[in-house]
């Protein structure tokens, strides 16, 4: 799994104008809890995190998320350095996916993730064969998301509680190898003239639909 490190002053972490300042009352009032980061308590916390995690160490946030992660995974083919991957990782964090799997090229543009990849487990598979072997060993069905012949509209499709949601590149969609590896193919119903929607938007819609059905 992806390692995480504590870096409260990291310049890549987006700062929020509506963050919080230093812990009220000074050092004498700091909570006696090792989840809290002394630097954040002293200087304030302007990271893009929910209030529950204000002043917490990054590793403590990840550990808490790990106690509550949903049992669905997200996988993305990465043959063309798709800029949507960062946005998909960000949505996976928002919807508390177990893990994001990058298939193909190891490098991907992290800017769209807005640092959420540090809170989200991200793993790499060299190709579809390696990914399929992992999914089979984990006993997780692969649900392909693409609007190809035979796809079932998501409102009528089965989205198992334990599964991997597999997304393709913007434009070409999923590779033939990826579609062949899936146990089902699901599409998002569209009403306009464009054949496809943005891959990052599609991923967010499907993850939300999974959560609507299964999240407590």
C-alpha positions as CSV (number, residue, x, y, z in Angstrom):
1,X,0.0,0.0,0.0
2,X,1.0,3.6,-0.5
3,X,3.1,5.0,2.4
4,X,1.9,8.2,4.1
5,X,4.0,10.7,6.0
6,X,3.2,13.6,8.2
7,X,3.9,16.9,6.5
8,X,1.6,19.6,7.9
9,X,3.5,22.5,6.3
10,X,3.7,20.8,2.9
11,X,3.5,23.6,0.2
12,X,1.5,21.2,-2.0
13,X,-1.3,20.9,0.5
14,X,-4.1,23.3,-0.5
15,X,-4.7,25.9,2.3
16,X,-8.2,27.0,3.0
17,X,-9.0,30.6,4.0
18,X,-11.7,29.2,6.3
19,X,-9.3,26.9,8.2
20,X,-8.7,27.2,11.9
21,X,-6.0,29.1,13.8
22,X,-3.9,27.8,16.7
23,X,-5.6,25.7,19.3
24,X,-7.4,28.2,21.7
25,X,-5.7,28.6,25.1
26,X,-2.2,27.9,24.0
27,X,0.0,24.9,24.8
28,X,-1.4,24.4,28.3
29,X,-4.9,23.6,26.7
30,X,-3.7,21.2,24.0
31,X,-5.4,17.8,24.0
32,X,-3.5,14.9,25.5
33,X,-3.9,12.7,22.4
34,X,-1.2,11.6,20.1
35,X,-3.4,11.9,17.0
36,X,-2.9,15.6,17.2
37,X,0.1,17.3,15.5
38,X,2.0,19.8,17.7
39,X,2.8,22.0,14.7
40,X,-0.8,22.2,13.7
41,X,-1.9,22.9,17.2
42,X,0.6,25.7,17.5
43,X,0.2,27.3,14.0
44,X,-3.3,26.4,13.0
45,X,-4.7,24.0,10.4
46,X,-5.7,25.2,7.0
47,X,-5.7,21.9,5.2
48,X,-8.6,20.8,3.1
49,X,-9.9,18.3,5.7
50,X,-13.3,17.9,7.5
51,X,-13.7,19.3,11.0
52,X,-13.4,15.9,12.5
53,X,-9.7,15.8,11.4
54,X,-8.6,19.3,12.3
55,X,-5.2,19.3,13.9
56,X,-4.7,15.6,13.4
57,X,-1.5,14.1,12.0
58,X,-1.8,12.8,8.5
59,X,-1.0,9.2,9.6
60,X,-3.7,9.4,12.2
61,X,-6.3,10.5,9.6
62,X,-5.4,7.6,7.4
63,X,-5.6,5.1,10.3
64,X,-9.1,6.4,11.2
65,X,-10.2,6.2,7.5
66,X,-8.9,2.6,7.4
67,X,-11.3,1.7,10.2
68,X,-14.3,2.9,8.1
69,X,-13.5,2.3,4.4
70,X,-16.2,1.0,2.1
71,X,-15.6,-2.4,0.5
72,X,-15.5,-1.2,-3.1
73,X,-12.3,-0.5,-5.0
74,X,-11.7,1.8,-8.0
75,X,-9.4,0.9,-10.9
76,X,-8.3,3.1,-13.8
77,X,-6.5,2.2,-17.0
78,X,-3.5,4.6,-17.4
79,X,-2.1,4.2,-20.9
80,X,-2.2,7.9,-22.0
81,X,-1.5,9.8,-18.7
82,X,-5.1,10.7,-18.5
83,X,-5.5,14.0,-16.5
84,X,-8.8,12.7,-15.0
85,X,-6.9,10.2,-12.8
86,X,-6.2,12.8,-10.1
87,X,-9.9,13.8,-10.0
88,X,-10.9,10.1,-9.7
89,X,-8.6,9.6,-6.8
90,X,-10.0,12.7,-5.2
91,X,-13.6,11.3,-5.6
92,X,-12.4,7.9,-4.3
93,X,-11.3,9.7,-1.1
94,X,-14.6,11.6,-0.8
95,X,-16.6,8.4,-1.2
96,X,-14.3,6.4,1.1
97,X,-13.2,3.8,-1.4
98,X,-11.0,1.0,-0.1
99,X,-8.2,1.4,-2.7
100,X,-7.5,3.0,-6.0
101,X,-5.7,0.8,-8.6
102,X,-3.7,2.3,-11.4
103,X,-3.3,-0.1,-14.3
104,X,-0.6,0.6,-16.9
105,X,1.8,3.5,-16.6
106,X,3.0,4.0,-13.0
107,X,3.2,7.8,-13.3
108,X,0.1,9.9,-13.3
109,X,-0.7,13.6,-12.9
110,X,-1.4,14.1,-9.2
111,X,-2.4,17.7,-9.4
112,X,-6.1,16.9,-9.8
113,X,-6.0,14.8,-6.6
114,X,-5.4,17.9,-4.5
115,X,-3.2,15.9,-2.1
116,X,-6.0,13.4,-1.4
117,X,-3.7,10.6,-2.6
118,X,-1.9,11.0,0.7
119,X,-5.1,9.9,2.5
120,X,-6.1,7.3,-0.1
121,X,-4.5,3.9,-0.7
122,X,-3.2,3.8,-4.3
123,X,-1.5,0.7,-5.8
124,X,-0.1,0.0,-9.2
125,X,-0.6,-3.0,-11.6
126,X,1.6,-3.3,-14.7
127,X,-1.2,-4.5,-17.0
128,X,-4.7,-5.9,-17.1
129,X,-3.5,-9.4,-16.6
130,X,-1.8,-8.5,-13.3
131,X,-4.8,-6.5,-12.1
132,X,-7.2,-9.4,-13.0
133,X,-5.0,-11.9,-11.1
134,X,-5.1,-9.6,-8.1
135,X,-9.0,-9.2,-8.3
136,X,-9.4,-13.0,-8.6
137,X,-7.2,-13.6,-5.6
138,X,-9.2,-11.0,-3.6
139,X,-12.5,-12.6,-4.8
140,X,-13.7,-9.2,-6.1
141,X,-15.9,-9.0,-9.2
142,X,-14.7,-6.4,-11.7
143,X,-17.5,-4.1,-12.9
144,X,-16.5,-2.2,-16.1
145,X,-17.9,1.3,-16.6
146,X,-18.3,2.0,-20.3
147,X,-21.1,2.8,-22.8
148,X,-20.5,-0.1,-25.2
149,X,-22.9,-2.6,-26.7
150,X,-24.4,-4.8,-24.0
151,X,-23.8,-2.3,-21.2
152,X,-26.6,-2.2,-18.5
153,X,-27.8,1.3,-17.4
154,X,-26.5,1.9,-13.8
155,X,-30.0,2.5,-12.4
156,X,-30.9,-1.1,-13.4
157,X,-27.4,-2.7,-12.9
158,X,-26.2,-4.7,-10.0
159,X,-23.4,-3.0,-8.1
160,X,-22.2,-5.6,-5.6
161,X,-21.2,-4.5,-2.2
162,X,-17.7,-5.9,-2.7
163,X,-16.4,-5.1,-6.1
164,X,-13.9,-3.2,-8.2
165,X,-15.3,-0.4,-10.4
166,X,-13.1,-0.2,-13.5
167,X,-12.8,3.0,-15.5
168,X,-11.1,3.7,-18.8
169,X,-9.4,6.7,-20.5
170,X,-11.1,9.8,-21.6
171,X,-12.2,9.3,-25.2
172,X,-11.3,5.7,-26.0
173,X,-12.8,4.2,-22.9
174,X,-11.8,0.8,-21.7
175,X,-9.5,-1.4,-23.6
176,X,-10.8,-4.7,-25.1
177,X,-8.7,-6.6,-22.5
178,X,-10.3,-4.7,-19.7
179,X,-13.8,-5.3,-21.0
180,X,-13.1,-9.0,-21.3
181,X,-11.8,-9.1,-17.7
182,X,-15.1,-7.7,-16.3
183,X,-18.0,-9.8,-15.0
184,X,-20.4,-7.0,-16.0
185,X,-20.4,-3.7,-17.9
186,X,-22.4,-0.7,-16.7
187,X,-23.2,2.6,-18.4
188,X,-24.5,6.0,-17.3
189,X,-27.7,7.0,-19.1
190,X,-27.1,10.2,-21.1
191,X,-29.6,12.5,-22.8
192,X,-27.6,14.9,-24.9
193,X,-25.6,14.8,-28.1
194,X,-22.1,13.9,-26.8
195,X,-21.2,10.2,-26.8
196,X,-19.4,10.2,-23.5
197,X,-19.0,12.3,-20.4
198,X,-15.8,13.2,-18.6
199,X,-14.2,10.2,-17.0
200,X,-13.8,11.9,-13.7
201,X,-17.4,12.9,-13.6
202,X,-18.5,9.4,-14.6
203,X,-16.4,7.9,-11.8
204,X,-18.0,10.3,-9.2
205,X,-21.5,9.4,-10.4
206,X,-20.9,5.6,-10.1
207,X,-19.2,5.9,-6.7
208,X,-22.1,8.0,-5.5
209,X,-24.6,5.4,-6.7
210,X,-22.6,2.6,-4.9
211,X,-22.8,4.7,-1.7
212,X,-26.5,5.4,-2.2
213,X,-27.2,1.7,-2.2
214,X,-24.7,0.4,0.3
215,X,-23.3,3.1,2.6
216,X,-24.7,3.1,6.1
